[in-house]
Amino acid sequence: MIKALLNLPHVDDALSRCTNTIQLAFADLSITVHSNETMLLAGIADYYRSYLKLPTTLKLPATLKQTTAPTTALQVFAIEQDAVGEELNWLDVPREAGKQGRKEGYLDVEGGRWIKKFKTGMVFLQRPDQVVAVGPCSANVAQIINFINNQFLNHYLRQGFSLGHASGFSVKGEVTAIAAGSGGGKSTLMLRCLENPERNFLTNDRILIKKTAQGTATMGLAKLPRVNPGTLLHADRLRHILPEARQAALREMPQSELWSLEEKYDVQIEDEYGADRVCLTGHLSRLVMLDWSLNSPEPTCLERVDLATQPDVIEGLRKRPGPFYQDNEGVFADLNAIDSVAHYADELANVTVYRLTGKIDFDRAYELIAALDPA
C-alpha cells in the first residue's frame, strides 16, 4: 500500500503489484492499463468497448494520416487501496469561470505532478511515463476513465491540436461540433441529433482541432456522454436509464431547476443507438455555437457567423488544457493559460460557424441542423 506520495521510489515499488493488464488503442496511441484489481479492468474494458472495435487508421488529412498500428505506447497504473495524501498541503487548481468550490489540488514533484480529487480522495501522478492513479479506483471508475483520456489529450495536444469545449457528431466523415459553456445544452442537442441514424457520435464534451492544408482535422475524446437527468427525461429512448420513481420526482420540478440540476448518468452509445455509431476522427466542417436561453421570447434561429467581424462568438469553445497537461519537454502548462480567441478563429478558418439563438427548442434546433448535413 502506498502511504507516502512524495516518496517516488516507494510509489514505483508499488507498481509491481499491478499484475493484471488490458490493452486500449486510440488511433496511433496504445495504452496499457495495469492494476491490482481485476474487476476494475473489466469495467474499463466494458466502458471502451465501442472504441476497441475502431480501426487504428486515422481518417484525417494525408499529412496526419496514420497507416500502421499504434506507434506510441503509454503505461497507466491504477492501484486500488484506501485514499492517501490527506495530510499534504495541496495547492488549489483554478476552476473555470462560474464554477464554485474546491474540486482539485496539485503538488509538483521531480519530473511530475500529483493531482488530488477532493471529493473522492483519488490521487493521480502525471509524468511523461508510467502515470499512476491511487485510491478507491473501483468506486470511481469515471475518474480513472478521465485519467486515461487525459493521456490521449496530452498526446494530441503535443502534436499541435487545440482543445475545444464541444460535443459533436459525424456524417460521412464530416463533423458538426456544438459548443457552449457548461450547462448550455450541447450534450442534449448532440444526443437529439443522433436520432438520425446517418449520424455517428464523435464526442460529448471535448474536441481536438488542427488546421491543415487539406481542411480542419478533428478528433473526439473516447468518453461516453455523461449527462444530467433532464436530458434523459426528455428523450424517449433514454428515459429508461432513470428509475421510475426518479422520473416522477423530476417531472415535478420547475424547468429552470431541472435545467441546472447536476446529477450525472452515462449513456452507452451502442446500447442506446445501435452498433457502429461511434467514431473518433473526421474533418470539422461546421461549428454551431449555442447562444439561446430558456426565457427568450424569440423563436429558435440558426444564423451564420463571420469570425472576422464577430470572433467573440466562439468564446464558449475555448478550453484550458488543465493540470494534467505536460508538453513535449515534460513542462506543465500555466494553469490559468488558455489560447486566445484569435488562435481559435485561425484554427477555424476552414470551418463554417453558426450561432443558434432564441428560445431553447431542441426539436427546432434538430430541424435547422439537419439542413446542414451533407447529401
Residue, then its C-alpha position, 0 to 999 in steps of 0.5 A: m500500500i502506498k502511504a507516502l506520495l512524495n516518496l517516488p521510489h516507494v510509489d514505483d515499488a508499488l507498481s509491481r503489484c499491478t499484475n493484471t493488464i488490458q490493452l486500449a488503442f486510440a488511433d496511433l496511441s496504445i495504452t496499457v492499463h495495469s492494476n491490482e484489481t481485476m474487476l476494475l479492468a473489466g469495467i474499463a474494458d466494458y466502458y471502451r468497448s465501442y472504441l476497441k472495435l475502431p480501426t487504428t487508421l486515422k481518417l484525417p488529412a494525408t499529412l496526419k494520416q496514420t497507416t500502421a498500428p499504434t506507434t506510441a505506447l503509454q503505461v497507466f497504473a491504477i492501484e486500488q487501496d484506501a485514499v492517501g495524501e490527506e495530510l499534504n498541503w495541496l495547492d488549489v487548481p483554478r476552476e473555470a469561470g462560474k464554477q464554485g468550490r474546491k474540486e482539485g489540488y496539485l503538488d509538483v514533484e521531480g519530473g511530475r505532478w500529483i493531482k488530488k480529487f477532493k471529493t473522492g480522495m483519488v490521487f493521480l501522478q502525471r509524468p511523461d511515463q508510467v502515470v499512476a492513479v491511487g485510491p478507491c479506483s473501483a468506486n470511481v471508475a469515471q475518474i480513472i476513465n478521465f485519467i486515461n483520456n487525459q493521456f490521449l489529450n496530452h498526446y494530441l495536444r503535443q502534436g499541435f491540436s487545440l482543445g475545444h469545449a464541444s460535443g459533436f457528431s459525424v456524417k460521412g466523415e464530416v463533423t458538426a461540433i456544438a459548443a457552449g459553456s457548461g450547462g448550455g445544452k450541447s450534450t442534449l442537442m448532440l444526443r437529439c441529433l443522433e436520432n438520425p441514424e446517418r449520424n455517428f457520435l464523435t464526442n460529448d464534451r471535448i474536441l481536438i482541432k488542427k488546421t491543415a492544408q487539406g481542411t480542419a482535422t478533428m478528433g473526439l475524446a473516447k468518453l461516453p456522454r455523461v449527462n444530467p437527468g433532464t436530458l434523459l427525461h426528455a428523450d424517449r429512448l433514454r428515459h429508461i436509464l432513470p428509475e421510475a420513481r426518479q422520473a416522477a420526482l423530476r417531472e415535478m420540478p420547475q424547468s429552470e431547476l431541472w435545467s441546472l440540476e447536476e446529477k450525472y448518468d452515462v449513456q452507452i452509445e451502442d446500447e442506446y443507438g445501435a452498433d457502429r455509431v461511434c467514431l473518433t476522427g473526421h474533418l470539422s466542417r461546421l461549428v454551431m455555437l449555442d447562444w439561446s436561453l430558456n426565457s427568450p421570447e424569440p423563436t429558435c434561429l440558426e444564423r451564420v457567423d463571420l469570425a472576422t467581424q464577430p470572433d467573440v462568438i466562439e468564446g464558449l469553445r475555448k478550453r484550458p488544457g488543465p493540470f494534467y497537461q505536460d508538453n513535449e519537454g515534460v513542462f506543465a502548462d500555466l494553469n490559468a493559460i488558455d489560447s486566445v480567441a484569435h488562435y481559435a478563429d485561425e484554427l477555424a478558418n476552414v470551418t463554417v460557424y453558426r450561432l443558434t439563438g432564441k428560445i431553447d427548442f431542441d426539436r427546432a434546433y434538430e430541424l435547422i441542423a439537419a439542413l446542414d448535413p451533407a447529401 
